[in-house]
């Protein structure tokens, strides 16, 4: 239950909510109702609501159970690559002392790996730093490294982290192991960019296309839809006196246009900010469909 329970400005919008819930099954969950009500209070125009409806229908929404199925897929891939516990580390991209999705989802590998007996907790490294320490202590043992992230957005972060990992090993005069990259989900364009820059294949079972640019075939329609979304963001910027609705987060971080959420988890900043952005100023509050710290 959010701190502030919104009320609909127009009671007839109850019928709109019902319509959205009939069209989009995951919206039936009560946890999304306050955010949906607030979106209808903020965006009353016909074109605005048509765009909202279209984006909600395209949203890739997963439950935690559905997400864990992707981990099963990654473990199957690990087996197909014939990677063994004796010479393989699975490393989360989290930084030291950081609360991070890669670290959180790494925990769920245990259920699947435990069924193969030879794997143990030492095979799972919670941070890049801890993996460097392990490789330093046993420089000849590990021939394969799986660098694991929960979501690849623009592809820049995973590229940077892999290169930092390689640079730290070179600084210590350690031989570079074979590097594999696994991610539970990601933006298709970001995955492709990272693969090209790193010259490595990325295993990513759920890949998301841009919510506007990749959906509509007519260039003018894409232009108009994006312009409408930018105007909606500008309305929120004005209403909440909060610049973060625009700038680098306009249309999602660096224009990602992501439509993706895992229920009860931190929303990626690549998602359109109208769905998750909250003002930080004292006295300002906004119910959002999704939440992000």
MILOTOR-373956 format. One record per residue (C-alpha): residue number from 1; x, y, z. Coordinates in nm, 3 decimals. Layout:
BEGIN
<num:NUM	px:X	py:Y	pz:Z>;
...
This chain:
BEGIN
<num:1	px:0.000	py:0.000	pz:0.000>;
<num:2	px:0.153	py:0.336	pz:-0.102>;
<num:3	px:0.188	py:0.621	pz:0.147>;
<num:4	px:-0.073	py:0.821	pz:-0.042>;
<num:5	px:-0.379	py:0.653	pz:-0.189>;
<num:6	px:-0.490	py:0.856	pz:-0.493>;
<num:7	px:-0.846	py:0.931	pz:-0.586>;
<num:8	px:-0.966	py:0.961	pz:-0.942>;
<num:9	px:-1.037	py:1.317	pz:-1.053>;
<num:10	px:-1.311	py:1.179	pz:-1.277>;
<num:11	px:-1.513	py:0.887	pz:-1.126>;
<num:12	px:-1.592	py:0.767	pz:-1.480>;
<num:13	px:-1.226	py:0.673	pz:-1.512>;
<num:14	px:-1.312	py:0.365	pz:-1.308>;
<num:15	px:-1.447	py:0.228	pz:-1.635>;
<num:16	px:-1.119	py:0.316	pz:-1.808>;
<num:17	px:-0.926	py:0.125	pz:-1.540>;
<num:18	px:-1.154	py:-0.175	pz:-1.587>;
<num:19	px:-1.097	py:-0.158	pz:-1.962>;
<num:20	px:-0.718	py:-0.146	pz:-1.918>;
<num:21	px:-0.734	py:-0.441	pz:-1.678>;
<num:22	px:-0.938	py:-0.643	pz:-1.925>;
<num:23	px:-0.683	py:-0.572	pz:-2.197>;
<num:24	px:-0.369	py:-0.618	pz:-1.985>;
<num:25	px:-0.390	py:-0.911	pz:-1.745>;
<num:26	px:-0.107	py:-0.811	pz:-1.507>;
<num:27	px:-0.280	py:-0.479	pz:-1.436>;
<num:28	px:-0.544	py:-0.673	pz:-1.244>;
<num:29	px:-0.301	py:-0.703	pz:-0.955>;
<num:30	px:-0.406	py:-0.448	pz:-0.689>;
<num:31	px:-0.047	py:-0.329	pz:-0.643>;
<num:32	px:-0.070	py:-0.145	pz:-0.976>;
<num:33	px:-0.403	py:0.031	pz:-0.920>;
<num:34	px:-0.272	py:0.343	pz:-0.737>;
<num:35	px:-0.014	py:0.410	pz:-1.010>;
<num:36	px:-0.267	py:0.351	pz:-1.285>;
<num:37	px:-0.516	py:0.587	pz:-1.118>;
<num:38	px:-0.250	py:0.854	pz:-1.094>;
<num:39	px:-0.156	py:0.819	pz:-1.462>;
<num:40	px:-0.521	py:0.879	pz:-1.555>;
<num:41	px:-0.531	py:1.185	pz:-1.330>;
<num:42	px:-0.217	py:1.321	pz:-1.495>;
<num:43	px:-0.301	py:1.241	pz:-1.856>;
<num:44	px:-0.658	py:1.314	pz:-1.955>;
<num:45	px:-0.617	py:1.380	pz:-2.327>;
<num:46	px:-0.742	py:1.127	pz:-2.581>;
<num:47	px:-0.408	py:1.093	pz:-2.761>;
<num:48	px:-0.223	py:1.063	pz:-2.430>;
<num:49	px:-0.446	py:0.783	pz:-2.310>;
<num:50	px:-0.428	py:0.603	pz:-2.642>;
<num:51	px:-0.050	py:0.605	pz:-2.615>;
<num:52	px:-0.067	py:0.487	pz:-2.253>;
<num:53	px:-0.293	py:0.199	pz:-2.354>;
<num:54	px:-0.063	py:0.098	pz:-2.641>;
<num:55	px:0.249	py:0.100	pz:-2.421>;
<num:56	px:0.085	py:-0.093	pz:-2.138>;
<num:57	px:-0.022	py:-0.363	pz:-2.384>;
<num:58	px:0.335	py:-0.390	pz:-2.512>;
<num:59	px:0.492	py:-0.395	pz:-2.164>;
<num:60	px:0.696	py:-0.710	pz:-2.101>;
<num:61	px:0.586	py:-0.788	pz:-1.747>;
<num:62	px:0.728	py:-1.085	pz:-1.559>;
<num:63	px:0.656	py:-1.242	pz:-1.223>;
<num:64	px:0.951	py:-1.350	pz:-1.010>;
<num:65	px:0.868	py:-1.713	pz:-1.094>;
<num:66	px:0.883	py:-1.635	pz:-1.467>;
<num:67	px:1.215	py:-1.459	pz:-1.415>;
<num:68	px:1.360	py:-1.761	pz:-1.238>;
<num:69	px:1.279	py:-1.970	pz:-1.547>;
<num:70	px:1.534	py:-1.755	pz:-1.730>;
<num:71	px:1.794	py:-1.863	pz:-1.473>;
<num:72	px:1.712	py:-2.225	pz:-1.557>;
<num:73	px:1.773	py:-2.137	pz:-1.923>;
<num:74	px:2.112	py:-1.985	pz:-1.836>;
<num:75	px:2.212	py:-2.295	pz:-1.640>;
<num:76	px:2.114	py:-2.511	pz:-1.938>;
<num:77	px:2.333	py:-2.288	pz:-2.156>;
<num:78	px:2.619	py:-2.327	pz:-1.909>;
<num:79	px:2.586	py:-2.704	pz:-1.944>;
<num:80	px:2.573	py:-2.688	pz:-2.323>;
<num:81	px:2.900	py:-2.492	pz:-2.319>;
<num:82	px:3.046	py:-2.777	pz:-2.107>;
<num:83	px:3.161	py:-2.536	pz:-1.838>;
<num:84	px:3.245	py:-2.715	pz:-1.515>;
<num:85	px:3.261	py:-2.611	pz:-1.152>;
<num:86	px:3.628	py:-2.704	pz:-1.126>;
<num:87	px:3.741	py:-2.420	pz:-1.351>;
<num:88	px:3.446	py:-2.178	pz:-1.377>;
<num:89	px:3.333	py:-1.878	pz:-1.174>;
<num:90	px:2.994	py:-1.708	pz:-1.210>;
<num:91	px:3.042	py:-1.340	pz:-1.124>;
<num:92	px:2.776	py:-1.078	pz:-1.055>;
<num:93	px:2.848	py:-0.732	pz:-1.195>;
<num:94	px:2.767	py:-0.567	pz:-0.859>;
<num:95	px:3.020	py:-0.335	pz:-0.702>;
<num:96	px:3.143	py:-0.389	pz:-0.349>;
<num:97	px:2.888	py:-0.283	pz:-0.083>;
<num:98	px:2.626	py:-0.224	pz:-0.352>;
<num:99	px:2.266	py:-0.345	pz:-0.348>;
<num:100	px:2.236	py:-0.469	pz:-0.703>;
<num:101	px:2.001	py:-0.683	pz:-0.910>;
<num:102	px:2.282	py:-0.902	pz:-1.043>;
<num:103	px:2.379	py:-0.999	pz:-0.690>;
<num:104	px:2.018	py:-1.058	pz:-0.586>;
<num:105	px:1.939	py:-1.287	pz:-0.880>;
<num:106	px:2.272	py:-1.472	pz:-0.851>;
<num:107	px:2.129	py:-1.632	pz:-0.537>;
<num:108	px:1.867	py:-1.817	pz:-0.743>;
<num:109	px:2.138	py:-2.003	pz:-0.936>;
<num:110	px:2.193	py:-2.210	pz:-0.623>;
<num:111	px:1.876	py:-2.415	pz:-0.665>;
<num:112	px:1.977	py:-2.534	pz:-1.012>;
<num:113	px:2.350	py:-2.570	pz:-0.954>;
<num:114	px:2.298	py:-2.768	pz:-0.633>;
<num:115	px:2.135	py:-3.041	pz:-0.838>;
<num:116	px:2.467	py:-3.102	pz:-1.013>;
<num:117	px:2.659	py:-3.163	pz:-0.687>;
<num:118	px:3.002	py:-3.048	pz:-0.803>;
<num:119	px:2.908	py:-2.679	pz:-0.784>;
<num:120	px:2.946	py:-2.495	pz:-0.453>;
<num:121	px:2.913	py:-2.144	pz:-0.313>;
<num:122	px:3.270	py:-2.058	pz:-0.409>;
<num:123	px:3.161	py:-2.090	pz:-0.772>;
<num:124	px:2.936	py:-1.787	pz:-0.724>;
<num:125	px:3.110	py:-1.453	pz:-0.676>;
<num:126	px:2.893	py:-1.163	pz:-0.550>;
<num:127	px:3.109	py:-0.884	pz:-0.695>;
<num:128	px:3.374	py:-0.816	pz:-0.957>;
<num:129	px:3.615	py:-0.732	pz:-0.672>;
<num:130	px:3.566	py:-1.067	pz:-0.499>;
<num:131	px:3.628	py:-1.252	pz:-0.825>;
<num:132	px:3.958	py:-1.067	pz:-0.873>;
<num:133	px:4.063	py:-1.174	pz:-0.522>;
<num:134	px:3.971	py:-1.536	pz:-0.597>;
<num:135	px:4.159	py:-1.536	pz:-0.928>;
<num:136	px:4.462	py:-1.380	pz:-0.759>;
<num:137	px:4.470	py:-1.659	pz:-0.499>;
<num:138	px:4.423	py:-1.933	pz:-0.760>;
<num:139	px:4.562	py:-1.790	pz:-1.086>;
<num:140	px:4.577	py:-2.122	pz:-1.272>;
<num:141	px:4.255	py:-2.282	pz:-1.152>;
<num:142	px:3.982	py:-2.085	pz:-1.328>;
<num:143	px:3.975	py:-2.093	pz:-1.707>;
<num:144	px:3.620	py:-1.964	pz:-1.755>;
<num:145	px:3.439	py:-1.662	pz:-1.614>;
<num:146	px:3.066	py:-1.600	pz:-1.657>;
<num:147	px:2.994	py:-1.232	pz:-1.597>;
<num:148	px:2.632	py:-1.211	pz:-1.495>;
<num:149	px:2.390	py:-0.917	pz:-1.498>;
<num:150	px:2.015	py:-0.907	pz:-1.447>;
<num:151	px:1.939	py:-0.641	pz:-1.711>;
<num:152	px:2.135	py:-0.485	pz:-1.996>;
<num:153	px:2.007	py:-0.142	pz:-2.093>;
<num:154	px:2.211	py:0.066	pz:-2.336>;
<num:155	px:2.496	py:-0.186	pz:-2.320>;
<num:156	px:2.743	py:0.072	pz:-2.190>;
<num:157	px:2.752	py:-0.050	pz:-1.829>;
<num:158	px:2.819	py:-0.416	pz:-1.909>;
<num:159	px:3.084	py:-0.310	pz:-2.159>;
<num:160	px:3.256	py:-0.091	pz:-1.901>;
<num:161	px:3.243	py:-0.360	pz:-1.632>;
<num:162	px:3.386	py:-0.630	pz:-1.855>;
<num:163	px:3.669	py:-0.402	pz:-1.963>;
<num:164	px:3.740	py:-0.301	pz:-1.604>;
<num:165	px:3.753	py:-0.669	pz:-1.511>;
<num:166	px:4.002	py:-0.738	pz:-1.790>;
<num:167	px:4.214	py:-0.433	pz:-1.699>;
<num:168	px:4.236	py:-0.535	pz:-1.333>;
<num:169	px:4.357	py:-0.882	pz:-1.429>;
<num:170	px:4.619	py:-0.731	pz:-1.662>;
<num:171	px:4.737	py:-0.500	pz:-1.382>;
<num:172	px:4.801	py:-0.809	pz:-1.170>;
<num:173	px:4.969	py:-0.989	pz:-1.461>;
<num:174	px:4.705	py:-1.257	pz:-1.454>;
<num:175	px:4.611	py:-1.454	pz:-1.762>;
<num:176	px:4.271	py:-1.360	pz:-1.903>;
<num:177	px:4.023	py:-1.648	pz:-1.873>;
<num:178	px:3.756	py:-1.722	pz:-2.132>;
<num:179	px:3.480	py:-1.468	pz:-2.068>;
<num:180	px:3.111	py:-1.544	pz:-2.118>;
<num:181	px:2.834	py:-1.291	pz:-2.055>;
<num:182	px:2.492	py:-1.394	pz:-1.926>;
<num:183	px:2.199	py:-1.161	pz:-1.862>;
<num:184	px:1.842	py:-1.243	pz:-1.765>;
<num:185	px:1.700	py:-0.967	pz:-1.983>;
<num:186	px:1.806	py:-0.666	pz:-2.185>;
<num:187	px:1.735	py:-0.413	pz:-2.454>;
<num:188	px:1.799	py:-0.567	pz:-2.794>;
<num:189	px:1.996	py:-0.267	pz:-2.917>;
<num:190	px:2.204	py:-0.260	pz:-2.597>;
<num:191	px:2.289	py:-0.630	pz:-2.616>;
<num:192	px:2.396	py:-0.590	pz:-2.980>;
<num:193	px:2.608	py:-0.285	pz:-2.898>;
<num:194	px:2.787	py:-0.464	pz:-2.613>;
<num:195	px:2.849	py:-0.773	pz:-2.827>;
<num:196	px:3.003	py:-0.557	pz:-3.098>;
<num:197	px:3.225	py:-0.354	pz:-2.864>;
<num:198	px:3.343	py:-0.651	pz:-2.661>;
<num:199	px:3.356	py:-0.897	pz:-2.951>;
<num:200	px:3.177	py:-1.150	pz:-2.731>;
<num:201	px:2.846	py:-1.331	pz:-2.756>;
<num:202	px:2.590	py:-1.248	pz:-2.487>;
<num:203	px:2.337	py:-1.504	pz:-2.370>;
<num:204	px:2.019	py:-1.308	pz:-2.293>;
<num:205	px:1.689	py:-1.502	pz:-2.308>;
<num:206	px:1.457	py:-1.199	pz:-2.282>;
<num:207	px:1.537	py:-0.916	pz:-2.522>;
<num:208	px:1.318	py:-0.605	pz:-2.540>;
<num:209	px:1.273	py:-0.382	pz:-2.843>;
<num:210	px:1.220	py:-0.007	pz:-2.816>;
<num:211	px:0.860	py:0.064	pz:-2.722>;
<num:212	px:0.795	py:0.327	pz:-2.990>;
<num:213	px:1.081	py:0.334	pz:-3.240>;
<num:214	px:1.078	py:-0.044	pz:-3.301>;
<num:215	px:0.700	py:-0.085	pz:-3.290>;
<num:216	px:0.574	py:0.153	pz:-3.555>;
<num:217	px:0.684	py:0.121	pz:-3.917>;
<num:218	px:0.586	py:0.468	pz:-4.035>;
<num:219	px:0.864	py:0.724	pz:-3.958>;
<num:220	px:0.610	py:1.004	pz:-3.909>;
<num:221	px:0.413	py:0.794	pz:-3.663>;
<num:222	px:0.730	py:0.721	pz:-3.465>;
<num:223	px:0.817	py:1.091	pz:-3.465>;
<num:224	px:0.468	py:1.192	pz:-3.350>;
<num:225	px:0.446	py:0.926	pz:-3.077>;
<num:226	px:0.785	py:1.023	pz:-2.938>;
<num:227	px:0.695	py:1.391	pz:-2.949>;
<num:228	px:0.372	py:1.315	pz:-2.761>;
<num:229	px:0.563	py:1.122	pz:-2.494>;
<num:230	px:0.815	py:1.405	pz:-2.456>;
<num:231	px:0.527	py:1.650	pz:-2.407>;
<num:232	px:0.383	py:1.420	pz:-2.138>;
<num:233	px:0.720	py:1.413	pz:-1.964>;
<num:234	px:0.738	py:1.792	pz:-1.983>;
<num:235	px:0.397	py:1.815	pz:-1.815>;
<num:236	px:0.529	py:1.611	pz:-1.524>;
<num:237	px:0.845	py:1.821	pz:-1.507>;
<num:238	px:0.632	py:2.132	pz:-1.477>;
<num:239	px:0.386	py:1.982	pz:-1.229>;
<num:240	px:0.648	py:1.842	pz:-0.992>;
<num:241	px:0.928	py:2.094	pz:-1.059>;
<num:242	px:1.155	py:1.799	pz:-1.121>;
<num:243	px:1.405	py:1.801	pz:-1.408>;
<num:244	px:1.468	py:1.426	pz:-1.393>;
<num:245	px:1.153	py:1.353	pz:-1.596>;
<num:246	px:1.343	py:1.493	pz:-1.894>;
<num:247	px:1.713	py:1.522	pz:-1.981>;
<num:248	px:1.902	py:1.190	pz:-1.990>;
<num:249	px:1.593	py:1.003	pz:-1.869>;
<num:250	px:1.362	py:1.128	pz:-2.142>;
<num:251	px:1.205	py:0.824	pz:-2.314>;
<num:252	px:1.400	py:0.611	pz:-2.066>;
<num:253	px:1.770	py:0.640	pz:-1.990>;
<num:254	px:1.945	py:0.774	pz:-2.300>;
<num:255	px:1.631	py:0.717	pz:-2.506>;
<num:256	px:1.604	py:0.342	pz:-2.439>;
<num:257	px:1.221	py:0.333	pz:-2.467>;
<num:258	px:1.208	py:0.020	pz:-2.252>;
<num:259	px:0.880	py:-0.151	pz:-2.165>;
<num:260	px:0.989	py:-0.402	pz:-1.904>;
<num:261	px:0.918	py:-0.477	pz:-1.540>;
<num:262	px:0.956	py:-0.767	pz:-1.301>;
<num:263	px:0.685	py:-0.755	pz:-1.035>;
<num:264	px:0.799	py:-0.640	pz:-0.688>;
<num:265	px:1.147	py:-0.544	pz:-0.811>;
<num:266	px:1.336	py:-0.223	pz:-0.880>;
<num:267	px:1.233	py:-0.075	pz:-1.215>;
<num:268	px:1.515	py:-0.025	pz:-1.471>;
<num:269	px:1.577	py:0.343	pz:-1.548>;
<num:270	px:1.561	py:0.249	pz:-1.917>;
<num:271	px:1.182	py:0.232	pz:-1.885>;
<num:272	px:0.979	py:0.539	pz:-1.986>;
<num:273	px:1.002	py:0.768	pz:-1.678>;
<num:274	px:0.628	py:0.840	pz:-1.663>;
<num:275	px:0.592	py:0.486	pz:-1.524>;
<num:276	px:0.846	py:0.513	pz:-1.238>;
<num:277	px:0.994	py:0.858	pz:-1.182>;
<num:278	px:0.920	py:1.018	pz:-0.845>;
<num:279	px:1.002	py:1.377	pz:-0.745>;
<num:280	px:1.258	py:1.398	pz:-0.467>;
<num:281	px:1.171	py:1.743	pz:-0.334>;
<num:282	px:1.017	py:1.774	pz:0.011>;
<num:283	px:0.639	py:1.795	pz:0.000>;
<num:284	px:0.619	py:1.636	pz:-0.345>;
<num:285	px:0.486	py:1.283	pz:-0.392>;
<num:286	px:0.374	py:1.085	pz:-0.692>;
<num:287	px:0.214	py:0.743	pz:-0.704>;
<num:288	px:0.387	py:0.548	pz:-0.978>;
<num:289	px:0.299	py:0.229	pz:-1.162>;
<num:290	px:0.648	py:0.090	pz:-1.087>;
<num:291	px:0.903	py:0.192	pz:-0.825>;
<num:292	px:1.274	py:0.259	pz:-0.829>;
<num:293	px:1.528	py:0.363	pz:-0.565>;
